[in-house]
């Protein structure tokens, strides 16, 4: 991994230009810092998150160029809340433009025909059309190159993909796409854009790849920066509430309407789009403007770019009215893409085209004539094939023919039987005198005789061979017996193999005794070195010299006793007790590393309870507490409980169920240890004097404070009020709203009945004169006018420039003058270049004069390019 990284760094250091995505820039950030590019260019900067741009900049960067369009798609954080709450959907590019950083905006588009660019012209401050867009031809087969098909078919929402779809729009675009393909457009010239992912899948389901191979179908957000000759746009949303979701966002609208070069066909519900969206209202108004009729002699009527039906026409008969495609089924009226008139084009064979009028293949170069061939052969047979003008007519009628050999064969009429090879099987006598079966057309001298005959070979043996085989060249395979010259053993060989004894080893098995141990071995005759190469593997029994135990070993393994321990089991008695144990014979140190593991019963000294332990574990009683369960009494309640012998009963809570009767006569069953902390939780259920039942928990010793509201007349003011049942109507404060007069000012104000007006401030608004400046202001009656700030604007003269400015009166009276920027517009002459500039006065005095735009652009330290994706 490290070697690969070092190789990447070496390659980057050797290159002039490094191109990568912002994701890879973050991955190779350490390498980029080492290389240190001086110039960094970010493409689609308006769609790249700010953090991604930061990772792509090295510390040595001197010139950063951002290229993009913030009025199109923006960054898309994975978490939507980050975009809404923390503005992560605002790119560095957009933030710099909105903060009025110097930038250059391209104003000329080279993509869209003028009527399409008109739809987005209100989004940009300045937008011009280049000359090339005026040269686009009109879309073939459609009256308008820009059209909005409006409908009222409802949208559908699928919980499965959490997205919207519109099946009607999908079916309409399928038929429109098929119609455009019949006009001669290539599949790669057409792109279908869906506003929602659910609609994209719906369209793909209705457009099989075998029929629409090459047509691009994608969702709007994934088509940023792309373009095509013809765009079919599905807006999907259609409802009575006017809810269009993100289609109301200006940047999404701009991307959707600016992808097409020659033709743009939009389908959607214009009523839904314009119900709440100001953007779509502007676009729909542009589409509703009818095209001016420039040619007075033109007979074809003009259409607006918005309607329920798309106006179609026939390329071959453009003067005809054509049809209006309001629904997907209307496209079937022009099944061949033209009109309902017959084609009747005269083909080179003399027949006429059988299709209806069609715009594709006008010269009928690919058209195949469907008429029946009218030619006849020399024998009078009529051709059964379809018209094949320019191709020889081969008659396929089968008829009997007499061949030159006299045999008869069934041949197709066009076959030359004089040259036909006769396939009839005949029997002829060969030169050897044997008969042979062969095809009539084959010469008998070319046939090899395959009859089996007896032949005498040169060695004198007789064998059976095919008649045509020469016995002098045949190798005799008769098996003969011979005697070996070295050992005298017999062997068998084929007659022709005279060198068998010299080139093969004697493989006769012989038995003999070993010279070292007298054991018998079996070997091949030729293998005289067998005893030296193969050790004796016979198993022998031996007694160990150290302990006398018997063991088995291979005969040749003389050192077995020294290299293997004795694994015989022996039984001995422990020295510390009378128990026996077993060990391996070789393990003489077993007693030093093991103890007696036999379990024996024993009795505790402190409590007398019996327990079991290992014989060697003499400290078990001190290391383990007694776990025998015994019955113990609680001291404070005398309840009994079963506990381990060692456990102290004072540390355990008594969990026996007891019943406590409270002073309120209620009772409750609980665990014994809670007797001192238990409280009554039953309902009070007492009934007050007015018949209300208390729903609180038991509050014995305290009276019921009934909160039920009752209607009564208060004695102080005789107002009827709803008061709590337990409240005293003699002293209860009246909440009725009444008008009372302030004695100090005479104003009347509405307040609660029980409130004394002398304790309340008057809220009546009156006109008073301010003591410091004499201006009059509306204030509260009870307010102290000396604390009120006068907000009347007055004029003062600025000391730096002498211009007048407006401030609040209280700022002038209190001499708390704010820092004021003079907004007067003046003409300033630059000292460095002599050019004049019109700007606000405060920028001159604070020396915040923008750089002269007439200077060389390469002197600036940073450029930000804002371009439309129209090129």
Secondary structure, 3 states (H helix, E strand, C coil): CHHHHHHHHHHHHHCCCCCCCHHHHHHCHHHHHHHCCCEEEECCHHHCCHHHHHHHCCCCCCEEEEEECCCCCCCCCCCHHHHHHHCCCCCHHHHHHHCCCCCEECCEECCCCHHHHHHHCCCCCCCEECHHHHHCCCCCCECCCEEEEECCCCCEEECCCCEEECHHHHHHHHHHHHHHHHCCCCHHHEEEEECCHHHHHHHHHHCCCCCCCCCEEEEHHHHCCCCEEEEEEECCCCCCCCCCHHHHCHHHHHHHHCCEEEEEEEEECHHHHHHHCHHHHHHHHHHCCCCCCCCCCCCCCCCCCEECCEEECCCCCCCCCCCEECCHHHHHHHCCCCCCCECCCECCCCCECCCECCCCCCCCCCCCCCCECCCECCCCCECCCECCCCCCCCCCCEEEEECCCCCEEEEECCCCHHHCCCCCEEEEECCCCCEEEEECCCCHHHCCCCCEEEEECCCCCEEEEECCCCHHHCCCCCEEEEECCCCCCEEEEECCCCCHHHHCCCCCEEEEECCCCCCEEEEECCCCCHHHHCCCCCEEEEECCCCCCEEEEECCCCCHHHHCCCCCEEEEECCCCCCEEEEECCCCCHHHHCCCCCEEEEECCCCCCEEEEECCCCCHHHHCCCCCEEEEECCCCCCEEEEECCCCHHHCCCCCEEEEECCCCCEEEEEHHHCCCCCCCCECCCECCCCCECCCECCCCCCCCCCCEEEEECCCCCCEEEEECCCCCCCCCCCCEEEEECCCCCCEEEEECCCCHHHCCCCCEEEEECCCCCCEEEEECCCCHHHCCCCCEEEEECCCCCCEEEEEHHHHHCCCCCCCCCCCEEEEECCCCCCEEEEEHHHHHCCCCCCCCCCCHHHCCCEEEECCCCC
